[in-house]
Each structure stands twice: as structure tokens, then as C-alpha cells.
Amino acid sequence: MRPLLCADIGNSHTVIGLLDDGDVVEHWRVATDERRTADEWGVLVKGLLNDSPVGGALRGVSLCATVPSVLHEWRDMLRTYHGDLPRVIVEPGVRTGVPVLMDNPREVGTDRIINALAAAQLYGGPAIVVDFGTATTFDVVSARGEYVGGAIAPGIEISLEALGRRGAQLRKVELLRPRTVIAKNTVEALQSGMLYGFASQVDGIVGRMREELRLGVDELTVIATGGLAPVVVDECAVFTAHEPWLTLLGLEIVFGRNQP
């Protein structure tokens, strides 16, 4: 087996995985630290690979990034430590096979395009991908696999942090399901507001998008992904699939589409 090294570099976390023909055989989640140099990334990635029980030489590298400064360091790291490997960095000019029907296609984050690609390839369209990360993003994919558009809302963690900073008698709490929606203490009141508030937000936005698309409930696939999806996905009524590695799977697909 020669796995593909995939990296989804997000604002808060970087998800790194080894993929083999649609299977995520190993994965790691590390902080996206803008101060980390190319050499530090190289040492980190080398340590993860050396400690992994997955054997075999890498067949290539595929990555997308929403943080330009970190992407710059990854470029240097790949040249220095993995210079002999074929690599695909998702950016303008890379073949994704996803037409982007936006006013300015270059504004759309590459991770969102990759999610749309994976959704169309794995589930078919029309579909909506809800990615729970630093922001909660909603991306609409047409029946023809086009990226139609979407919406962006504040993420769960940053909303909770902001509330803790601005509320004099509030504090950051662990995001767990409270005993009841009508809470009897401040901690559970925060948990109730965040958990059920975000679940209602997701159901509401997806419902409005479905109406705008003029589709029935059974005509639309709604996919949850992202590191914070497990927190809220069971409280939402709209999801038909939960795919935590959607972006990594999309990166493997786009790697294959850009090989000679």
C-alpha cells in the first residue's frame, strides 16, 4: 500500500490523513499555528508518519488551505522534506471538475470547493454540505455537481468564547448536552443555548435553502462534516449523512484528477 498524504489546513486546526483508495487509514488533528515554520511542520509530519502503524512509502501529497501564511510554510516544507513526491495544492488552475457559480469564484475557500467535489462524487447532487469548523459553512451542490453558493455563520467555539468574554458573569463551558432545554444553572443554560440554538440554526438555514431550490425533503442530501459536527449533528433534523473525513476524501479525488 502506498497511501496519499492529505492535509486540510483550517483557521483553527489542520487535519492530516493517510488515504488509500477512498479509505482514511490514519488521521491526526493538530493546531494551525501561524508561527510554526516549515522545518517545524516537517518535523511534526515526519514524527506522525514514523509513529503510524501504516506502512509503505507515500504516493503523493494533496492539500488545501484557508490560511495563506501557513500554506506558504507548507510549500517550503514539501519542497524540503518531500520534494520527490507528486503534489497537488488546491488553488486556481487546479482541475477540480466543479464549476463555481459565484460572482467571484476566487473568493470561495478551497476547502468548500473540495467538500462540494466530494459530496457530488460520493453522494450525488443536489446536496448541501454543512461544515462545522471555526465558521459553520453551508455549501450547495447542484444535481450537475456545480457549486451553487452557500452561507457562512459564526462557529460554535468562537461563539462560546465571545459570550464568555463579553458576559461579566459567564464563563467558557464544555459543550455537552444539558439535562433539559430549560436549564436550572448557568453552565447548563449556556450549553442549552449553544447546542439547541445551533441545531435550530442549521435546520432553519437548510430548510430555507431547500425551499429556495424548490426541492422536497427526499430530493436533497444534507451532509455534516467538520471537527465540531459530532457535538450538534444528533440534535438536527435535516442530516442524511455524517462524513467526518469529507474534505480528506475530496483531496484524494482531486489528486487523482490532476495526475498525468
C-alpha positions, 0 to 999 in steps of 0.5 A: 500500500502506498497511501496519499498524504492529505492535509486540510489546513483550517483557521483553527486546526489542520487535519492530516490523513493517510488515504488509500483508495477512498479509505482514511487509514490514519488521521491526526488533528493538530493546531494551525499555528501561524508561527510554526515554520516549515522545518517545524511542520516537517518535523511534526509530519515526519514524527506522525508518519514514523509513529503510524502503524501504516506502512509503505512509502507515500504516493503523493501529497494533496492539500488545501488551505484557508490560511495563506501564511501557513500554506506558504510554510507548507510549500517550503516544507514539501519542497524540503522534506518531500520534494520527490513526491507528486503534489497537488495544492488546491488553488486556481488552475487546479482541475477540480471538475466543479464549476463555481457559480459565484460572482467571484469564484476566487473568493470561495475557500478551497476547502468548500470547493473540495467538500462540494467535489466530494459530496457530488462524487460520493453522494450525488447532487443536489446536496448541501454540505454543512461544515462545522469548523471555526465558521459553520459553512453551508455549501450547495451542490447542484444535481450537475455537481456545480457549486451553487453558493452557500452561507457562512455563520459564526462557529460554535467555539468562537461563539462560546468564547465571545459570550464568555468574554463579553458576559461579566458573569459567564464563563467558557463551558464544555459543550455537552448536552444539558439535562433539559432545554430549560436549564436550572444553572448557568453552565447548563443554560449556556450549553442549552443555548449553544447546542439547541440554538445551533441545531435550530440554526442549521435546520432553519438555514437548510430548510430555507435553502431547500425551499429556495431550490424548490426541492422536497425533503427526499430530493436533497442530501444534507451532509455534516462534516467538520471537527465540531459536527459530532457535538450538534449533528444528533440534535438536527433534523435535516442530516442524511449523512455524517462524513467526518473525513469529507474534505480528506476524501475530496483531496484524494479525488482531486489528486487523482484528477490532476495526475498525468 
